[in-house]
Amino acid sequence: MSDDPETARQIAELARDSRPLVVLDVDDVILEFIRPFPRFLAAKGYALGLETFRLHGNVTEIDTGAVVDRETVSGLLSAFFAAQAEWQTMAAGAAEALETLSAGAEIVLLTAMPHRHRAVRRAHLETLGLTYPLLTTEMAKGPAIAALRGDGRRPVAFVDDLPHNLSSARASVADAHLFHLMADNALRRLLPPPAEGIAVVEDWPDATPKIAGALRL
């Protein structure tokens, strides 16, 4: 069972499926994030520096150069998600990849964001033609992936841009096929090398056949 009660509730609403499972992160995997977010910040009077791979500590006031506090960053992020339909577009190749994989697998989108933004994200994804189930979680992703898999041993693939989410999946589903995909590969320089057993993919055209092969689709 997921560690997040609301995520567990969302999973319980899904129809049972015995096909191979593909779990996909959303931000910077399905939807662009790190490209539009700085533009959103600039419109609000802030700038994002990318000296480290995190938001907190890297957002400054444009006028003063002062680093803004964690509470302010969280508020800006919440405002961005509320307005995501105006800013977030599809990552290149994502729609085609999901269409290909969905022919033989269950596709579930698992996004780490406050549950209150789920309805807005659901509506935005549907506008983009993505009607796959969407789950939100405010806790680790691994237990949610284990719950999605269910009691059977169906194969699982998980795609995310954040190493700690992939590690969480490995801890909960030891035999999951893990793929590290970033919509903006320039940010890889800010990350340590991926842990053993995590496949690095450059983009969706690179990822799709590798995921299909891992799941024997």
C-alpha positions as CSV (number, residue, x, y, z in Angstrom):
1,M,0.0,0.0,0.0
2,S,1.2,3.6,-0.7
3,D,2.5,5.5,2.2
4,D,0.2,8.4,1.2
5,P,-3.4,7.7,2.1
6,E,-4.8,9.9,-0.7
7,T,-2.5,8.2,-3.3
8,A,-3.7,4.8,-2.0
9,R,-7.3,6.0,-2.5
10,Q,-6.6,7.0,-6.1
11,I,-4.9,3.7,-6.8
12,A,-8.0,1.8,-5.4
13,E,-10.2,3.6,-7.9
14,L,-8.3,2.2,-10.9
15,A,-9.6,-0.9,-12.7
16,R,-7.6,-4.0,-12.2
17,D,-5.1,-4.6,-15.0
18,S,-2.8,-7.6,-15.6
19,R,-0.7,-6.1,-18.5
20,P,2.9,-4.9,-18.0
21,L,2.9,-1.6,-16.1
22,V,4.6,1.6,-17.3
23,V,4.7,4.3,-14.6
24,L,5.7,7.8,-15.8
25,D,6.6,10.9,-13.9
26,V,5.1,14.1,-15.4
27,D,7.3,17.2,-14.8
28,D,10.2,17.1,-17.2
29,V,9.2,13.7,-18.4
30,I,5.8,14.1,-20.0
31,L,5.5,17.9,-19.6
32,E,8.2,20.5,-19.9
33,F,9.0,22.1,-16.5
34,I,12.5,23.4,-16.2
35,R,12.2,25.5,-19.4
36,P,8.9,27.2,-18.8
37,F,9.3,27.7,-15.0
38,P,12.1,30.4,-15.3
39,R,9.8,32.3,-17.7
40,F,7.0,32.1,-15.2
41,L,9.3,33.3,-12.4
42,A,10.5,36.3,-14.6
43,A,6.9,37.4,-15.0
44,K,6.6,37.5,-11.2
45,G,9.9,39.4,-10.7
46,Y,12.1,36.4,-9.9
47,A,15.0,34.5,-11.5
48,L,16.1,30.9,-11.3
49,G,19.8,30.0,-11.1
50,L,20.8,26.5,-11.8
51,E,24.1,26.0,-9.9
52,T,22.6,23.0,-8.1
53,F,19.8,20.7,-9.0
54,R,17.1,22.1,-6.7
55,L,14.8,25.0,-6.6
56,H,15.2,26.1,-3.0
57,G,18.2,28.4,-2.6
58,N,18.3,29.1,-6.4
59,V,15.5,31.6,-6.8
60,T,16.4,35.3,-6.4
61,E,14.6,38.6,-6.7
62,I,15.4,40.2,-10.0
63,D,15.6,43.7,-8.6
64,T,17.8,43.0,-5.6
65,G,19.5,39.7,-6.3
66,A,18.3,38.5,-2.8
67,V,17.7,34.8,-2.4
68,V,14.1,34.1,-1.5
69,D,13.1,31.9,1.3
70,R,11.7,28.4,1.1
71,E,8.1,29.5,1.8
72,T,8.2,32.0,-1.1
73,V,9.6,29.4,-3.5
74,S,6.9,27.0,-2.4
75,G,4.2,29.6,-3.0
76,L,5.7,30.4,-6.5
77,L,5.7,26.7,-7.4
78,S,2.1,26.3,-6.2
79,A,1.1,29.3,-8.4
80,F,2.9,27.8,-11.4
81,F,1.0,24.5,-11.0
82,A,-2.3,26.4,-10.7
83,A,-1.5,28.1,-14.0
84,Q,0.3,25.2,-15.7
85,A,-2.0,25.1,-18.7
86,E,-0.6,28.5,-19.7
87,W,3.0,27.4,-19.4
88,Q,3.6,23.7,-19.7
89,T,3.8,22.0,-23.1
90,M,4.4,18.4,-24.0
91,A,7.9,17.0,-23.9
92,A,9.2,16.1,-27.4
93,G,8.1,12.7,-28.5
94,A,6.1,11.9,-25.3
95,A,2.7,11.6,-26.9
96,E,3.9,9.3,-29.6
97,A,5.8,7.2,-27.0
98,L,2.8,6.7,-24.8
99,E,0.6,5.8,-27.8
100,T,3.1,3.2,-28.8
101,L,3.6,1.7,-25.3
102,S,-0.1,1.7,-24.4
103,A,-0.8,-0.8,-27.2
104,G,0.6,-3.5,-24.9
105,A,0.9,-2.0,-21.4
106,E,-1.0,-0.2,-18.7
107,I,0.2,3.4,-18.6
108,V,-0.1,5.3,-15.3
109,L,1.2,8.9,-14.7
110,L,2.6,9.4,-11.2
111,T,3.4,13.0,-10.2
112,A,4.9,14.3,-7.0
113,M,2.8,17.3,-6.3
114,P,0.2,18.5,-3.7
115,H,-3.1,16.7,-4.2
116,R,-4.9,19.9,-4.5
117,H,-3.4,20.5,-8.0
118,R,-4.5,17.1,-9.3
119,A,-7.7,18.4,-11.0
120,V,-5.9,21.2,-12.8
121,R,-3.2,18.8,-14.0
122,R,-5.8,16.2,-15.1
123,A,-7.7,18.8,-17.1
124,H,-4.5,20.1,-18.7
125,L,-3.3,16.6,-19.7
126,E,-6.7,15.8,-21.2
127,T,-6.5,19.0,-23.3
128,L,-3.2,17.6,-24.6
129,G,-4.9,14.3,-25.5
130,L,-3.4,12.4,-22.6
131,T,-6.2,10.5,-20.9
132,Y,-4.1,8.0,-19.0
133,P,-4.8,7.7,-15.2
134,L,-3.1,10.4,-13.2
135,L,-2.0,9.8,-9.6
136,T,-0.6,12.5,-7.2
137,T,1.6,11.7,-4.3
138,E,3.1,13.9,-1.5
139,M,5.4,11.1,-0.3
140,A,7.9,8.6,-1.8
141,K,7.0,7.1,-5.2
142,G,8.3,3.6,-4.5
143,P,5.4,2.3,-2.3
144,A,2.9,3.8,-4.8
145,I,4.5,1.8,-7.7
146,A,4.4,-1.4,-5.6
147,A,0.7,-0.8,-4.9
148,L,0.1,-0.2,-8.6
149,R,1.8,-3.4,-9.5
150,G,-0.5,-5.4,-7.2
151,D,-0.1,-8.9,-6.0
152,G,1.0,-10.4,-9.3
153,R,4.5,-10.4,-10.8
154,R,3.8,-8.4,-13.9
155,P,6.8,-6.5,-15.3
156,V,7.2,-2.9,-14.3
157,A,9.0,0.1,-16.0
158,F,9.4,3.4,-14.3
159,V,10.6,6.6,-15.9
160,D,11.6,9.7,-13.9
161,D,14.0,12.6,-14.0
162,L,14.9,12.6,-10.3
163,P,17.4,10.0,-9.0
164,H,15.8,9.8,-5.6
165,N,12.5,8.8,-7.1
166,L,14.2,6.0,-9.1
167,S,16.0,4.8,-6.0
168,S,12.7,4.8,-4.1
169,A,11.2,2.6,-6.9
170,R,14.2,0.2,-6.6
171,A,13.7,-0.1,-2.9
172,S,10.0,-1.0,-3.2
173,V,10.0,-3.0,-6.5
174,A,13.4,-4.6,-6.8
175,D,12.9,-6.0,-10.3
176,A,11.5,-2.8,-11.8
177,H,13.1,-1.6,-15.0
178,L,14.2,2.0,-14.3
179,F,14.8,4.8,-16.8
180,H,16.3,8.2,-16.2
181,L,14.9,10.7,-18.7
182,M,15.2,14.5,-18.6
183,A,13.4,16.8,-20.9
184,D,16.4,19.1,-20.7
185,N,19.6,17.0,-20.8
186,A,21.7,20.1,-20.1
187,L,20.8,19.6,-16.4
188,R,22.5,16.2,-16.2
189,R,25.8,18.0,-15.4
190,L,24.2,18.9,-12.0
191,L,23.5,15.3,-11.1
192,P,25.8,12.5,-9.9
193,P,26.0,9.4,-12.2
194,P,22.8,7.3,-11.9
195,A,22.9,4.3,-9.6
196,E,23.7,0.9,-11.0
197,G,20.8,-0.7,-12.9
198,I,19.2,2.6,-13.9
199,A,19.2,3.1,-17.7
200,V,20.0,6.6,-18.9
201,V,17.9,7.6,-22.0
202,E,18.4,10.7,-24.0
203,D,14.8,11.4,-25.1
204,W,11.6,9.6,-25.9
205,P,12.6,8.2,-29.2
206,D,15.6,6.6,-27.4
207,A,13.5,5.5,-24.4
208,T,10.5,3.9,-26.2
209,P,12.1,0.8,-27.8
210,K,14.2,0.2,-24.6
211,I,11.1,0.3,-22.4
212,A,9.2,-2.0,-24.9
213,G,12.1,-4.4,-25.0
214,A,12.4,-4.5,-21.2
215,L,8.8,-5.3,-20.9
216,R,8.8,-7.7,-23.9
217,L,6.0,-5.8,-25.5
